[in-house]
Amino acid sequence: MKINTSAFIDFIKARWSMIVTLIAACFIVILILLYVVGLLLLPSEITQSSGVVIFWDQ
């Protein structure tokens, strides 16, 4: 099966804005997931209103 290069380039040119939007959305989702995993897996440091710092070790 041979891929038609010009047809592929035309496809990219016609939908470049949608492709860029999807890539940006995936990047944001990956960053959010990394942030959530970091909160869940790393020892949390919680500061209460009294100013006492509690180290939450799981």
URFENLIN-V563461 format. One record per residue. N is the residue number from 1. RES is the residue in one letter. SS is DSSP state (H for helix, E for strand, L for the rest). PHI is phi as a letter, one per 40 degrees, with the letter a starting at -180 (NA if undefined). Layout:
BEGIN
N;RES;SS;PHI  N;RES;SS;PHI
END
This chain:
BEGIN
1;M;L;NA  2;K;L;b  3;I;L;c  4;N;L;c  5;T;H;c  6;S;H;c  7;A;H;c  8;F;H;c  9;I;H;c  10;D;H;c  11;F;H;c  12;I;H;c  13;K;H;c  14;A;H;c  15;R;L;b  16;W;H;c  17;S;H;c  18;M;H;c  19;I;H;c  20;V;H;c  21;T;H;c  22;L;H;c  23;I;H;c  24;A;H;c  25;A;H;c  26;C;H;c  27;F;H;c  28;I;H;c  29;V;H;c  30;I;H;c  31;L;H;c  32;I;H;c  33;L;H;c  34;L;H;c  35;Y;H;c  36;V;H;c  37;V;H;c  38;G;H;c  39;L;H;c  40;L;H;c  41;L;H;c  42;L;L;c  43;P;L;c  44;S;E;c  45;E;E;b  46;I;E;b  47;T;E;b  48;Q;L;c  49;S;L;c  50;S;L;c  51;G;L;g  52;V;L;c  53;V;E;c  54;I;E;b  55;F;E;c  56;W;E;c  57;D;L;b  58;Q;L;c
END
